[in-house]
Amino acid sequence: MNYDLSWTSLNTKLRSSEDLSGGLSTALLELENHQRESGFIVDDLREIHRFVFNHPKKDYSFRVQLNPKRARRHDGTGILHPPRKETYLNNGCFLCRKNIEWQQEGRQVGFEIKTQSGDYNALMNPFPLMPNHVVLASQDHIPQEVKLLSENQQSKGLEELLEDLCELACRLPKHVGFYNGVGAGASIESHFHFQFFRRLPDIPNFPIEERSFTSSKDGRCPEFILDYPIHVLRWRGSISEVVSKACAWITQSIKESKIGKHRLTSNFIATSSKLGESVTLYFIPRDKEKQFWNGGKGIVGGLEILGELVMASDDERTLVEKDNIDYFFINTALSNVSTQFSNKNV
Ligand SMILES: [Zn+2]
């Protein structure tokens, strides 16, 4: 079938599933099934082994995901040069629809999602780290860096970014969603995107969610995480409350930052309550010079911030196999990326 026709027909089918039955979650599960049948998702989660490391005394944990296939993800799954007549856009960016068509020879199809302020394509991750691992890429080829930190006028503003992330989290209450800034785990810097995945059925909560936070003093300040190796701030409430408080706080702390603006970056993680009526937004200030948990290796992105380290290389696998890892190893590893923008974030 012609690519545009198969895109439209899948979108019509998924849209009706979204409207008639289970909302966006159902549509994304159907997209995943479609992408397995088409042969686009080449991996499944069977080769992933997960280990939980508990604190000896407290009710805290960290996890390790042993994922040998992850090391091969940069090999890509598609063709790199277009057949004649096909469009080669933006250096072959593989989140641009026009490129996806020839790169994946028609196998990859996306689901179009509108939010209050943006248009996205949901694209399945061919090397999933978690169930229903999906990339929500803006339909336009715009940079991942937020306008506050970028000279590029095409960049998204912070408010728009947070509104979209929080809205999508509320529409996907069984998922966890995140944004990785440039130098904070983003693998594609030239095309704006979020990632979402479904919680694991047997261990649905992440280590970060087991921790206590300080209580917000006056309702405007965020809550700060306690006993965690990474500096994390949190806001909870309705989407509009959370977005306006977070924007005000973050904009101010960037102004007061002692670290040069060119080094600042961040992760955002959003989850919602079971019925999707309120949102929890985590803000993780980051320094582009502190990207890794393992010296110059092992980039820390959203999943690692949540408390699950992905180990893929031979060296990392040996660490696990030789029993060299425990709770405190991971605590120290994650502390390598902890950053505060200003003293206000204490
Ligand atoms: Zn692109």
Boltz pocket constraint, residues with backbone or C-beta under 6 A from the ligand:
constraints:
  - pocket:
      binder: B
      contacts: [[A, 90], [A, 93], [A, 94], [A, 95], [A, 96], [A, 140], [A, 141], [A, 142], [A, 190], [A, 191]]
      max_distance: 6.0
